[in-house]
Amino acid sequence: MDCKRPDKHYTVNPLKLQTVKNRVKLWLVSMLCVMPLVSCTWVKDDTDDCPYGFWLKLHYTYNILDVEAAPEYVTDAHVYVYDANGNYVKRINATWNDLKANDYRIRVEDLAEGDYQFVVWSGMGNSQYSVAGDTQAKDEYRLSLVEEGGTSAQELPSLFYGSLPTVHYDKSYAVHHIDMMKDTNQLVLLAVPVAEDTEVSVNDFSMKVVTANGIMDARNQIATEAATTYLPFAQEDVTFDDPDYGELHGAKFGISTLRLMENSDCRIILEKSSTGETVFNISLPEYIGMIGSLYTNLGRQLSVQEYLDRQDFYTIVFYLSGDLDQLIQLRVNSWRVRAYNHLKL
């Protein structure tokens, strides 16, 4: 059988061919644009690049430097989940490795769709703290010092608190930010006579801080009226050069406390060991508050409570008269404050 070329020839219109090519290009571009969006709904697993899940992102910028410091200080997290009415739902624990692996995010899952509240503590697992009501309603939660007798003579481990008001939980992707607040303070207190011929040692004095803050609730408020007496966890004799008085000799005490509150009566008390006589008894928030009102490094004036919450380390020098009977002035960190009328307070 002979094979012959067909007699009829077919031609293609160049204009129509170009139109077809353009349509193919447009279709390919459209598919490339849509695929990333569609792929997020096709598969959702741990290897997916698309964001998913309900997350709590922890920060610690509520400090005196106003910088992010969570990776350096927030070493674990205990997340309490409550429903909109404050009923306990569950607790989520995250280790330091968990936090670092997820960029300080904590995933919340296995909840029914609805409204929830979140309370976060970091450091509460230390043996120096105890918790009550942790599986009950939010109003029943209490965190307290474990030391009995209303005294604490320990260097308290760092304790942080954060909360998130009622938010809606569902299966959609969400990241909610929680800024943690440090609830522990370190006080370095120095009793120093300004007279050149007067030297003292730690054996000459008894230094303490007395305030009712040994129990905190789930809103980070004081939940007790009973006073806690904070005693030194460290003390030593010191000699240092003072910019106004030259070389001075004194007694240094290290005291660690829970959260300091402006409206709570918090007293620093210095007594003579030999006689029990009170050298001074002053309000700590009042004097620190004077400094807070002058602190403008954040570009604005801070309230007393915000300064107390942002600042967690205080060096306070108490300048005493030569006979050790009066407080003349004090220096809080780098600020000097003159005592009222040179009287015992």
VMD Tcl script that draws the C-alpha trace (Angstrom):
set ca {
  {0.00 0.00 0.00}
  {1.39 3.36 -1.02}
  {1.58 6.11 1.52}
  {0.96 9.56 0.14}
  {1.05 12.94 1.71}
  {-2.39 14.44 1.98}
  {-3.25 16.89 -0.65}
  {-4.83 19.30 1.86}
  {-2.52 21.54 3.87}
  {-3.46 23.08 7.27}
  {-2.07 26.43 8.37}
  {-2.08 28.07 11.80}
  {-2.87 31.71 12.29}
  {0.17 33.23 14.11}
  {-2.09 35.65 16.00}
  {-4.27 32.82 17.36}
  {-1.17 30.84 18.34}
  {0.16 33.79 20.32}
  {-3.20 34.16 22.06}
  {-3.12 30.51 23.12}
  {0.41 30.92 24.46}
  {-0.61 33.97 26.48}
  {-3.55 32.09 27.97}
  {-1.29 29.21 28.97}
  {1.15 31.61 30.62}
  {-1.65 33.35 32.47}
  {-2.99 30.00 33.71}
  {0.45 28.92 34.94}
  {1.02 32.20 36.78}
  {-2.40 31.95 38.38}
  {-1.73 28.43 39.56}
  {1.62 29.44 41.06}
  {-0.03 32.25 42.97}
  {-2.87 30.13 44.25}
  {-0.84 27.05 45.19}
  {0.76 28.54 48.36}
  {-2.67 29.57 49.57}
  {-4.31 26.30 48.71}
  {-1.43 24.24 50.12}
  {-2.06 25.69 53.60}
  {-5.46 24.02 53.58}
  {-4.38 20.74 52.03}
  {-1.96 19.55 54.71}
  {-1.30 20.75 58.26}
  {1.43 18.84 60.03}
  {4.62 19.59 61.93}
  {6.63 19.94 58.72}
  {4.23 22.43 57.12}
  {5.62 25.91 56.45}
  {2.19 27.49 56.81}
  {1.36 29.03 60.23}
  {-1.21 27.16 62.27}
  {-2.34 26.72 65.83}
  {-3.14 28.92 68.83}
  {0.02 30.26 70.48}
  {1.03 32.33 73.49}
  {4.20 34.35 72.91}
  {6.08 35.29 76.09}
  {8.06 38.52 76.42}
  {9.92 40.22 79.23}
  {10.23 43.87 78.24}
  {8.56 45.21 81.39}
  {11.92 45.98 82.97}
  {13.78 49.16 83.78}
  {15.73 49.01 80.49}
  {12.59 48.34 78.43}
  {14.38 45.64 76.41}
  {13.46 42.06 75.51}
  {15.02 39.82 78.15}
  {12.81 36.71 78.15}
  {15.51 34.38 76.74}
  {17.87 35.34 79.57}
  {15.47 35.29 82.51}
  {12.28 33.34 81.80}
  {13.43 29.74 82.26}
  {10.11 27.88 82.28}
  {6.38 28.51 82.10}
  {3.27 27.20 83.82}
  {0.16 28.29 81.93}
  {-3.17 28.14 83.73}
  {-6.18 28.07 81.42}
  {-9.54 29.33 82.72}
  {-12.84 29.72 80.93}
  {-14.55 33.11 80.57}
  {-16.08 32.71 84.05}
  {-12.75 31.90 85.72}
  {-13.30 28.15 86.05}
  {-10.16 26.02 85.87}
  {-9.74 24.13 82.58}
  {-6.17 22.85 82.39}
  {-2.48 23.61 82.98}
  {0.28 23.60 80.37}
  {3.92 23.26 81.43}
  {6.87 24.31 79.27}
  {10.54 23.81 80.06}
  {13.33 26.18 79.08}
  {14.18 23.88 76.17}
  {10.55 23.95 75.05}
  {10.52 27.74 75.13}
  {13.81 28.10 73.26}
  {12.76 25.58 70.61}
  {9.58 27.54 69.85}
  {10.94 31.09 70.09}
  {9.26 31.51 73.49}
  {5.89 30.49 72.13}
  {3.62 27.99 73.87}
  {1.04 26.14 71.82}
  {-2.45 25.79 73.29}
  {-4.52 22.93 71.91}
  {-7.27 20.44 72.71}
  {-9.72 23.09 73.87}
  {-13.33 23.41 72.83}
  {-14.03 26.53 70.80}
  {-14.89 29.38 73.14}
  {-13.53 32.20 75.31}
  {-10.64 31.63 77.73}
  {-8.34 33.46 80.14}
  {-4.66 32.64 80.64}
  {-2.34 33.13 83.61}
  {1.39 32.39 83.27}
  {3.96 31.92 86.03}
  {7.67 31.33 85.56}
  {9.82 30.12 88.44}
  {6.93 28.98 90.63}
  {8.15 25.37 90.52}
  {11.04 26.22 92.83}
  {10.91 24.63 96.27}
  {10.74 28.03 97.98}
  {7.22 28.63 96.64}
  {4.04 26.74 97.31}
  {0.77 26.81 95.37}
  {-2.80 26.24 96.57}
  {-6.00 26.13 94.55}
  {-4.12 25.48 91.33}
  {-6.85 23.15 89.99}
  {-9.72 25.27 91.22}
  {-11.37 28.49 90.08}
  {-9.14 31.46 89.30}
  {-10.27 33.29 92.45}
  {-9.02 30.38 94.59}
  {-5.44 30.40 93.29}
  {-2.71 31.34 95.78}
  {1.10 31.39 95.45}
  {3.04 31.85 98.68}
  {6.42 31.53 100.34}
  {6.97 28.13 101.94}
  {8.85 29.41 104.99}
  {6.78 29.21 108.14}
  {6.54 31.68 110.97}
  {6.06 34.71 108.74}
  {9.77 35.17 108.04}
  {11.99 34.69 104.99}
  {15.76 34.72 105.15}
  {16.43 33.24 101.69}
  {17.53 34.61 98.36}
  {14.31 34.09 96.44}
  {14.54 32.55 92.97}
  {13.30 34.79 90.16}
  {9.53 34.70 89.83}
  {7.63 36.09 86.84}
  {3.93 36.67 86.23}
  {1.90 37.35 83.09}
  {-1.74 37.18 82.05}
  {-3.99 37.39 79.02}
  {-7.58 38.62 79.41}
  {-10.44 36.75 77.81}
  {-9.75 35.85 74.17}
  {-11.51 33.57 71.71}
  {-10.04 30.16 70.94}
  {-10.74 28.25 67.75}
  {-8.84 26.28 65.12}
  {-7.59 29.33 63.22}
  {-4.00 30.52 63.47}
  {-3.39 33.08 66.25}
  {-0.48 34.40 68.31}
  {-1.27 36.27 71.52}
  {1.50 38.20 73.27}
  {2.02 38.17 77.04}
  {4.53 40.51 78.71}
  {5.88 38.99 81.92}
  {6.54 40.99 85.10}
  {9.23 40.12 87.61}
  {7.78 39.55 91.07}
  {11.01 39.26 93.06}
  {13.38 41.99 94.19}
  {16.95 42.11 95.45}
  {17.79 44.79 98.01}
  {21.38 45.63 98.92}
  {21.15 47.74 102.08}
  {24.13 49.52 103.63}
  {24.19 51.18 107.07}
  {27.05 53.68 107.06}
  {28.01 56.32 109.66}
  {29.37 59.48 108.05}
  {31.71 60.33 110.94}
  {35.33 59.47 110.12}
  {36.06 58.06 113.56}
  {33.04 55.73 113.64}
  {33.23 52.20 112.33}
  {30.47 49.61 112.49}
  {29.99 45.95 111.60}
  {27.03 43.71 110.78}
  {27.04 42.60 114.41}
  {26.03 46.10 115.49}
  {22.71 46.14 113.62}
  {19.62 44.17 112.74}
  {18.19 45.01 109.30}
  {14.80 43.78 108.07}
  {11.97 44.53 105.67}
  {8.41 44.03 106.90}
  {5.40 43.98 104.58}
  {2.26 41.95 103.87}
  {3.07 40.42 100.48}
  {3.87 36.77 101.22}
  {0.85 35.46 99.29}
  {-0.14 36.46 95.74}
  {-3.30 35.61 93.79}
  {-3.91 34.80 90.11}
  {-4.19 38.52 89.33}
  {-0.77 39.21 90.86}
  {-2.30 41.07 93.77}
  {-1.53 40.63 97.47}
  {-3.88 38.06 99.00}
  {-3.01 38.37 102.68}
  {-3.00 40.89 105.48}
  {-0.41 38.98 107.52}
  {3.02 40.58 107.51}
  {6.12 38.80 106.27}
  {9.47 39.73 107.79}
  {12.32 39.53 105.29}
  {15.70 39.01 106.93}
  {19.16 39.13 105.31}
  {20.28 36.10 103.32}
  {23.80 37.58 103.23}
  {25.68 40.22 105.21}
  {29.23 41.55 105.43}
  {31.33 44.47 106.57}
  {32.34 46.83 103.76}
  {34.67 49.73 103.08}
  {34.06 51.94 100.07}
  {34.80 55.38 98.64}
  {31.80 57.68 98.72}
  {31.75 60.62 96.27}
  {30.65 63.01 99.05}
  {32.20 61.61 102.22}
  {35.31 59.80 101.03}
  {36.22 56.46 102.57}
  {33.42 55.01 104.67}
  {33.01 51.84 106.68}
  {29.65 50.16 107.05}
  {27.53 47.04 107.22}
  {25.94 45.55 104.08}
  {22.84 43.35 104.07}
  {21.25 41.44 101.18}
  {17.47 40.97 101.39}
  {15.15 39.37 98.84}
  {11.40 40.09 98.69}
  {8.32 39.33 96.66}
  {6.49 42.05 94.69}
  {6.57 45.51 96.27}
  {3.29 47.43 96.18}
  {2.87 51.18 96.42}
  {-0.29 50.97 98.52}
  {0.99 48.27 100.86}
  {2.78 49.28 104.05}
  {6.36 48.17 103.49}
  {8.92 49.19 106.10}
  {12.71 49.04 106.23}
  {13.77 48.83 109.85}
  {17.25 49.18 111.31}
  {17.78 48.38 114.97}
  {20.81 48.36 117.24}
  {21.70 44.80 118.17}
  {22.92 45.68 121.65}
  {19.83 47.53 122.84}
  {17.07 46.77 120.31}
  {16.68 50.52 119.82}
  {15.21 51.52 116.45}
  {17.55 53.70 114.40}
  {15.00 54.21 111.62}
  {11.72 52.74 110.41}
  {10.85 54.15 106.99}
  {8.46 53.45 104.14}
  {10.29 51.76 101.27}
  {7.71 52.57 98.53}
  {7.63 56.21 99.61}
  {11.35 56.77 99.16}
  {11.63 54.62 96.06}
  {8.60 56.44 94.68}
  {10.52 59.71 94.86}
  {13.10 58.19 92.53}
  {10.47 56.75 90.20}
  {8.93 60.17 89.69}
  {12.33 61.46 88.52}
  {13.21 58.51 86.29}
  {12.61 59.50 82.67}
  {14.96 57.16 80.78}
  {11.92 55.62 79.05}
  {10.96 59.02 77.69}
  {8.16 59.59 80.18}
  {7.57 59.84 83.89}
  {6.81 56.53 85.58}
  {4.19 56.01 88.23}
  {5.42 54.71 91.58}
  {3.97 51.25 90.95}
  {5.40 50.97 87.44}
  {8.84 51.89 88.75}
  {8.53 49.29 91.52}
  {7.51 46.65 88.97}
  {10.13 47.47 86.36}
  {13.07 47.87 88.74}
  {14.09 44.65 90.47}
  {17.44 45.56 92.02}
  {18.04 48.32 94.56}
  {21.20 49.50 96.27}
  {20.23 51.72 99.20}
  {22.85 53.43 101.34}
  {21.65 54.75 104.70}
  {23.91 57.54 106.00}
  {23.80 57.66 109.79}
  {24.91 60.28 112.30}
  {28.13 59.65 114.18}
  {26.28 58.46 117.27}
  {24.26 56.04 115.10}
  {21.00 57.52 116.41}
  {19.71 59.28 113.30}
  {19.27 58.72 109.58}
  {20.70 61.77 107.82}
  {20.13 60.87 104.20}
  {19.95 57.90 101.89}
  {20.94 57.02 98.36}
  {18.66 54.83 96.27}
  {20.70 53.44 93.38}
  {22.31 56.65 92.10}
  {19.79 59.08 93.62}
  {20.29 60.86 96.94}
  {17.32 61.65 99.17}
  {17.59 63.69 102.37}
  {15.71 62.27 105.34}
  {12.93 64.49 106.68}
  {14.32 66.89 109.29}
  {17.08 64.41 110.24}
  {14.55 62.64 112.50}
  {13.90 59.00 113.12}
  {11.08 57.94 110.80}
}
mol new
graphics top color blue
foreach p $ca { graphics top sphere $p radius 0.5 }
foreach p [lrange $ca 0 end-1] q [lrange $ca 1 end] { graphics top cylinder $p $q radius 0.2 }
display resetview
